[in-house]
Amino acid sequence: MFDEQPTLELLFEQLGLSSVEKDIDQFVEQHQLPVGVMMHEAKFWTESQRQFIVSHWQKDDEWAIVVDTLNELLSQNATKASS
């Protein structure tokens, strides 16, 4: 099983994405979610990435906190637009 405490960097690794800070920042900037689109519904995920995200949200396990963090980062523009 997975022994390390999940982090945003480890989440990106699990999703098959670069976990380098500048690449995470760039991903977040380039993949902002439109208002009303849930993170797992975004068209930029592969099916396996989507399944990973959904399964950990549903389990509400230690990954869920990191998935929520990514959701907040990807929703920054939507939040600003509705303020």
C-alpha positions as CSV (number, residue, x, y, z in Angstrom):
1,M,0.0,0.0,0.0
2,F,1.0,3.7,0.0
3,D,2.8,4.7,3.2
4,E,3.6,8.4,2.6
5,Q,1.2,11.1,3.7
6,P,-0.4,12.4,0.5
7,T,0.7,15.8,-0.8
8,L,-0.2,17.8,-3.9
9,E,3.1,16.7,-5.4
10,L,2.3,13.0,-4.8
11,L,-1.2,13.5,-6.2
12,F,0.3,14.8,-9.4
13,E,2.6,11.8,-9.5
14,Q,-0.3,9.5,-9.0
15,L,-2.1,11.2,-11.8
16,G,0.9,10.7,-14.1
17,L,1.7,14.4,-14.2
18,S,4.8,16.3,-13.4
19,S,5.2,17.0,-9.7
20,V,7.7,19.8,-10.1
21,E,6.3,23.0,-8.4
22,K,6.5,25.2,-11.6
23,D,4.7,22.5,-13.6
24,I,2.0,22.2,-11.0
25,D,1.6,26.0,-11.0
26,Q,1.4,25.9,-14.8
27,F,-1.1,23.1,-14.8
28,V,-3.4,24.9,-12.3
29,E,-3.1,28.1,-14.3
30,Q,-3.9,26.4,-17.7
31,H,-6.7,24.2,-16.3
32,Q,-9.1,26.5,-14.4
33,L,-12.6,25.1,-14.2
34,P,-15.5,27.0,-15.6
35,V,-18.2,28.0,-13.1
36,G,-20.5,25.0,-12.4
37,V,-18.1,22.3,-13.6
38,M,-17.0,19.8,-11.0
39,M,-13.3,18.9,-11.0
40,H,-13.9,15.2,-12.0
41,E,-16.1,16.4,-14.9
42,A,-13.3,18.4,-16.5
43,K,-12.5,17.3,-20.0
44,F,-8.7,17.4,-19.5
45,W,-8.6,14.3,-17.3
46,T,-8.0,10.8,-18.7
47,E,-10.5,8.1,-17.6
48,S,-7.9,6.6,-15.1
49,Q,-7.2,10.1,-13.6
50,R,-10.9,10.7,-13.3
51,Q,-11.4,7.3,-11.6
52,F,-8.6,8.0,-9.1
53,I,-10.0,11.4,-8.2
54,V,-13.6,10.1,-7.8
55,S,-12.7,7.0,-5.9
56,H,-10.7,9.0,-3.3
57,W,-13.4,11.6,-2.9
58,Q,-16.0,8.9,-2.4
59,K,-13.8,7.0,0.1
60,D,-13.1,10.3,1.9
61,D,-9.6,8.9,2.7
62,E,-6.3,10.8,3.3
63,W,-6.2,11.5,-0.5
64,A,-9.5,13.3,-0.3
65,I,-8.0,16.3,1.4
66,V,-5.4,16.7,-1.3
67,V,-8.0,16.2,-4.0
68,D,-10.0,19.0,-2.4
69,T,-7.0,21.2,-2.4
70,L,-6.5,20.7,-6.1
71,N,-10.2,21.3,-6.7
72,E,-9.8,24.7,-4.9
73,L,-6.8,25.6,-6.9
74,L,-8.5,24.7,-10.2
75,S,-11.6,26.7,-9.1
76,Q,-9.8,30.0,-8.3
77,N,-11.0,31.8,-11.4
78,A,-14.5,30.6,-10.9
79,T,-14.4,31.8,-7.3
80,K,-13.1,35.2,-8.3
81,A,-15.7,35.6,-11.0
82,S,-18.5,34.9,-8.6
83,S,-17.2,37.4,-6.0
